[in-house]
Amino acid sequence: MQALMYYGATNVRLEEVPEPQLRPGTVKIAPAYTGLCGSDIHLFFHGPMPPMPSATIPHPLTGETLPVVLGHEFSGVVEEIGEGVTGIDVGDPVVVEPMLVDGTCPACRRGSYNACQQLGALGVSGGGGGLSEHVVVDQRWVHPVGDLPLDQAALIEPLAVALHAVEHSRARAGQTAVVGGAGPVGLFVAAVLAARGITVIVSEVSAARRAMAARVGESWTVVDPGAEDLAELVRSRTDGMGADLAFDVAGAPAVVHQLLGLLAPGGRLQVVAMHPNPIELNIAAELTMQDREIGSAFGYADQHPAAIALAQSGKLDLAAFITSRISVTDIVAQGFERLASPDHAELKILVSMR
């Protein structure tokens, strides 16, 4: 079969590789669409990072070294089912939760498998991936999507990330939330918040991203914090109280401090972005004296069924997030390089093997 193999920075190759074999308890899937995300862009331009193996050090759960198949946000159609698989039939449209976990560490034992001590991901750590003609996945990670179109189903994985972050924040209807950063994950977070009856204010310095936010979320207030008084806007929308919640989806220290300053007494900052470096906080002034709190969330754990139900409910429109569909043969020029351009107008690019 053909698969897109990742060898390292700027080195991906469409190659013939052995077709994976069905095993008891597994499902064989023909991937339909694979979404490109920020981590894919980082891997392509900057090289492997955990939980990806290196050319010499294998991932502990897959035993694979580079090259590995790329693609962790993907949907597909069931081709075969292994012995012992129930509730899934050949021909079912499905989405894959691309998790690789050991099932034995303290995090896994308490159900927080997103914090597994040996965490890996299909399409990153080995074990196959969405940018291939066939993939074999343990039944645990295969979720039927019913009548949800397969292109939209490929967005369930990032939607699950956003859903986990919102659930972790304890958000509830009637609150006001500020989302700092209008990249794909930030817009998914805003969409989940709005679907739950929360007033959403999106703050973004990029004009292209503000335009995407305005297009996807007609009910949201979208603000340029470099040209508008974001603090005054929040005060005016909350009767002077401040926001109940703020979500850092930008990963910049200045945004963290800004969002903390927008919170009401007792408000919560939820960190979703990955920060590569430490941040210095004035704990007394920014947190303690305002009775505020900070939480953070990574990935997801058991959110895929709820994300699928949310997508099927009509409370958000996943189709609005899809901006391009490309062939795997065009993935470098029309995928990685386009998304790396600072003025690109893409939200989600979907890749197919056709």
N, C-alpha and C positions, 0 to 999 in steps of 0.2 A: 504494500500500500504506500501511498504518498503521505509525507508528514513534513511540517516545517520544523527543522532541527536548529536549535540554538547552540552555537559553539563559543560565543563570547561577544564582546563589544563589536557592534556593526557587522557581525558575522552570523547570518541565518541562511539556511540552505533548504530548498525543497528537494527532498530525497526519497528514494525507495527504501523502506524499512520493513522488517518483519511485521506481519499483522498480529495483533495481540490475540491470545487464545482465551476462550471462555473457561471459567473455573466455577466450581460450585459456589453458590451465593453471590454470583456476579451477573452483570447485565452488559451486553455488547451493544454499543450505540454508534450510529452514524451521525457525527456532529453536523449541525445545520449552519449555525452562526456562532462566531466567537467575537466578543467585544474586546477592543483594545483599551487598556487603562494606563494610568500614570506609571505603575510599576513596570509595565511592558516597555514603556518609553525609556525609563531609567536603565533597564537591563540592556536594551539595544545600544544605547549610546555610551553607557558607563561601565558595562560589564556585570558579571554575576555578583549577587549579594544574597545573604541568607533570606529565606530558606533554600536558595538554589545551591546545588553542589558546585564544586570546581572541577577542573579537568583531572585532578588527582585525588581529591577528597570526596567520597560519595556521600549522598544524603543517608542518614542512619536508617530511615524507614524503607527507602526504595533500593538502596545499594547502588544507585546509578551515579555516574559521573557525567560531565558534559561530553557529548551533546545530549540534550533532552528535547522532547517535544514541547513547543510553546502553546499557550492558550488556556486560561483558567476561567474565563467568563463565557460559558457556552451552553447552548441548547442542542437538542438532537432528537433522533427517532430511534426507538428500540429495534434492534435487528434480531437479537437472540437473548434468551434468558437461561441462566444456569440452573443446575439442580438446586432445589430448595427455595428458589425465588418465588414469592407470592405477591399478589396485588399489582403486578406489572405485566403487561402483555406485549407481544411483538406488534409493532406499529404504533405504540403509544408515543406521543410527543412528551419529551421530558426536559428537565434542566438538571444539571449536575452541580452538586455542592462539592467543590473541588478540594476537599480536606483530606489530609493524610495525618493521622494521629496515632499515638501508641496505645491509647486506651487504658494505660496502667498508672500514669503519673498522677500526682495529687490533683492537678487541674482537671484531667479527664475524669477522675473518679468523682469529682463534685459536679460534673456536667459542664464545666467551663473549658471545653475541649479547644476553644480558640486560643487558649493560653497553654496548650500542650508543650511539654518540655522538649519534644522532638518534632514540633510542628512542621509540616510540609504542605505542599499544594500540588495537585495535578496541574500540568502545564507550566510548572516552575521547578519542582523537585524531582521529576521523573514520574514514572507510572503512566505515561501517556498524557494527552492533552487535547484541547479542542481543535487545534490546527492540524488535524490528521483525518484520514478517511474513516478510521474506526478507532474506538477506544473501549476498554473493558473496565468497568467500575463496580465496586462493591455496592450491593443493593441499598445499603444504609444511606448512600449519598445520591441516590437517584430519585427525583421528585416529579411525578406526573403533573402536567400543567393544563390538562383538559383542553378547552377551546382557546386558550391564550396563544396567539400567533407565535411561531418559533422565533421570529426576529425580536419580538418583545420579550420572550422568555430568556433570551441571552442577556437581558438586563436585570434579571432577578438577583444575580450575585451582588452587583453593587447596590441594588435596592435593599438587600438583606443587611449590608454594611450600615446603610443609613438607618434602617429600622432598628438595628441593635443599638446604635448610638442614641436614638430618640427614646427607646425603651429604657436604656440605662440612665437617661437624664430624668426619668420620672415625669416627663411632660404630660400635661393634661389640657383638655379643651378649655378655651377661654383665656389662656395665658398669651403673653407676647414674647416672641423669641427673635433674637438677632443672629443671623447666620453670617459669619465673617469668612468670605471666600466663596466665589461662584464658579468653581471648577465643577466637574461632573459629580463628585461626592457631595459637595456643598449643595448643589441643586437637588440631588436626591434627598438629602436631609430636609431641605426646605419643602419639598413635595410631600414627604411623609408628615412633617409638622402640619402643613396646611390640610392634609387629608384627615388629620385628627382634630381639626377645629381650632388650631392655634394661629394667631396673627403673626405673619412672617415679615420681617424686614431683612433684606439681603444687602450686605455691604461688600462692594467690589471696586477696585481701582481700575481694572481693565475695561475699556469701553466695549470690546468684543464680548467679554463675558457678561457684562451688564446687559447687553442686547440679547444674549441667549437666555439670561434669567428672566427678562421681561417677556420673552416669547413663550417660555415654558410655563411661567407662573403669572397668569394674568391678574390674580388677586394679590400678589405680593407687592410690597413697596421695595423698589430697587434703588440703592443710593450709591453715589460716588463719594466716598469719605474724604477724598482729596479736595473736592470742590463744594461739598455741602456740610452743614453742621450736623453730623450724625447724632451727637449727644442731645442737641436741642430737638431733633426730630423724634428721638425715642421718648424724651420727656413729654413732648406734645401728644404723642400717641398713647401715653400711659398715665395721664393726669399727674405728671410730675414724679411718678413713683420710680421709673426705670423699668428695664426689662426683667421678666421673670427668669428667662433663660438666655444664654448665649452659646453659640457653637463655634469653636475655632476649627475651621476647615481650611485654613490658609497655611498654617505652619510657620508663621513669622512672629517673633517676639513682640513687635510693635502691635500686632493685631491682638495678641493675648492681653496686653495691658489695656488697650482700647476697649475690648469687650468687657473686661472686669469693671472698668469705669462706667459702663452703661447699665450695669446690673442694679436692680432694686436691693434694699436690705433683705437679706435672706435668699438672694438670687443664686443661681448656679451656672458656672461655666463648664461646659462639656467639651473636652478636647478630643477631636476626631483625627486631626492631622498628625502626621509623624514629624517630630521635631528632631533634627539631626544633632543639635547642640543643646546644652543646658540653658535654662532661662532663669534670670535672677528676678525674684518677686519680693515686694515689700509685704510680707505676710500680715503684719499688723494693720497697715493702712488699706491694703487692697482686699484683704479677706476678713481677718478677725474682727476689726472694729465695725464692719458692715454685716457680720454674721453670715457671710457668703461661703460658698463651698465650690470646690473643683472636683470634677469627675473626668474620667477618660474611658474610652471604649475602643476595642480593637476587633476588627473582623465581625464575626457572628457566631452564635451557638444556638442551633435549633430555630433560627429565624426564617429559613426558606419556606416552610409551609405558610407562615403568616404573610410573607412577602408575596407569594403567589396569590393568596386570597385577596390581598390588598390590590394587586394588579388586576384581578378579575372583578373587583367591586365597582370599578368605574370612578373611584375617588381620585385617581391620578391617571395620567395618560402617558404610558411608557413610549408610545409611538412618537411623541413630541421630542423625546431625547435622542432619537436616531437621526443622525444628520447625513451619513454616507454609508453605502454598502459597496465593498470592493472584493476583488478576487485575491486569493492568497498570493498569486503571482505578482500582484502590484503592492504588496504590503510595505515594502521599504519606502517607495516614493509617495504612494497615496495614503500610507498609514503612519509609520514611524516619523518620517520626515515632515509630513504635514502637521502632525500633532506637536512636533517640536518647534514649529514656527510660532513666534510670540504673538502674531496677529491672526492666528487661524480662527476660523469660525465654526469649528467642529465641536460637538458635544460627545456623541458616541459614534465611532466608526465600527461597523460590523464587517467581519471578514468571513468569506465562505471558501471552501475548498474547490468550488467550481470556477 
